[in-house]
Amino acid sequence: MTSTTHSPSDLRIPDDVAKQIVLPEGHRDDARLFEAYRWLREHNPLGVAEVDGYDPIYLVSKHADIMEIERQPDIFTSAGGEDKGRFNPILANQAGDAFTKSINNGSLRILETLTYLDPPEHTVIKDIAADWFRPNNLKRWEDTIRTLARESVDRLLATDGTIDFVKDFALQYPLHVIMSLFGVPESDEPRMMALTQEFFGTADPDAARADVEPLTPDAAAKQWVATIQDFYAYFDGLLMDRRANPTGDLASIISTAKDENGEYFAKEVAYGYFIAIATAGHDTTSSTMAGAVHALAGNPGLLERLQGDLSLVPNLVNEALRWASPVKHFMRTALRPYELRGREIVPGDRFMLLYQSGNRDAEVFDRPDVFDIDRRPNRHIAFGYGPHMCIGQHLAKLELKIMFETLLPRLRAVHLAGDTKFIQTNFVGGLKNMPVELEFDPR
């Protein structure tokens, strides 16, 4: 960022606020994190964070500004526009980016996945699986998902109700759903779970890999790359099997996709899709589910109301998505001059889009810090906005709707039974631990 290396006083964000948001460890304390977001929105909604070890970046805290940036990929690139791989669409420190470039021919494009692409290339790759994720196609899978939800709830009912809701339930169901629809054998699901936690938990000591030296400046980037390579090794077998023996599942659709010349897309394109589906395809749904149950634990009247009218479940899902916002950020970079909120933007300026903050913007949401299923309209941006809006959003909503329709009638009460903990990450994540005591309806 050239224009803000030495920020004027009206641009620079106080160090404590900047560190709370930029550093992964700041996301362990949910209360302080959301207070930092609130401070930004009220005092410096488009300010510059200067944190040691990181390039200076704009923190974009307002709903309208996030949408303005997201809808213009020709101005605010995800990864570099024509100069592919120049920028990282996920915030990393300087040491991490330097390591990635050192092992990737000077490029930060470490994955051939939608996150790292800009239109028109992004559009071509997204279209490979776009039809599969449309609501009309997903209706074919509703009975399958409902069966998986019933099986998950039945296993829960077989316990005494004293569980860690995140580890013992919320993580399991979405993983089983997406792997079943994807075509990954159930026996391999534990491997997918472990790799997902390593993939999104690069800054969390509890998810550290044994083959990466901890606490070094580039440890997170090294873990990211090592986990990607493990995913590649696993998914190569799946890719080749589906090309030889397509079954019609999602893995087959991606594996057998061909480019405009009638040739298979490069293996790396399929790997990128597979990794996105195997990670974000369930982790974000788990975080949203846990956030919703955490909210219900503090509002027994809401649980009773939902049980009396399950037609309100889609409202619960939408509000849970706003509330949890498990995708915390993506990065964008200006390709040409622009004016945003009175700031003169120059090419190379970097922007951290704070979706959690945008989803608590009082200019958009009445009483934003209240969990309210009656919110109308609920214009949350938990799935992003514009061309990069999440391809799997309809599947995530369907999974959550079916699970709550299945689970809520069997619950009499939800009690928090200990301290909750959050994943140490500034990228994708939510609750890591949530001890609860569940009372079941005996019917």
Order of alpha helices (4+ residues) and beta strands (2+ residues): alpha-alpha-beta-beta-alpha-beta-alpha-alpha-alpha-alpha-beta-alpha-alpha-alpha-alpha-alpha-alpha-alpha-beta-beta-beta-beta-alpha-alpha-beta-beta-beta-beta
